């Protein structure tokens, strides 16, 4: 965590310094800092995935559900990362569209689970 904080703070200070003289480089520094922060996140994500797999084996959840969950996590993280970079660059409209696309993507990815849930409910109701 300390490593991620140090990378983040250093990147922010560098971006703020560059914003006064070369604003176009400040966006690049911000994006680069975000990319550097992907490495510690990837380490943490591997731990999360490992624990999800342990839970899956303990309570026998179908692997398709776990894959959907991981896709949703990935879509959320990547879209937030991209939208934040767009906001930093002053393109709030593009950031908003990335958010809308991410929400629609999550909906599309989760439709098999929603469909299975509806079928389960229908079977309980006797239909």
Phi, psi and omega in degrees: 000320180298321179299315180296319179296316181295318177298314181298312181295317178299315179297319180295314179297318179295317179296319178296320178296315182287334182300330180285324184257315182225083185300330180293331178282333180299321178294320179296319177296319179298315178295318179297320177297318177298320179293319176298327179287347177295329183294310175296327178295320180298322177297315180294321181296323178296325176293319179297315180298318178299317179291324176296320178295322177296317178297319180300316181289330181287322183243012176049062172274142179298140183296334178297323179292321178294319178297319178296317178301315180294323177296319179296318177299316180296315179299316181297312183295312182295318181292321177296319178300311181294318181295321178295321177296318178297318178297318178299327180278357179087017181250068183296327180295319178294319178300319178296320179292324175298319178298317178296315180297321179296317180297318178293323178295318178297319177299315180296319181292326184273355182303321177300324179289318178298317179297316179295322178296316179296321178295322178295316179297318180296321179292326177292327181278356176086021184262000000 
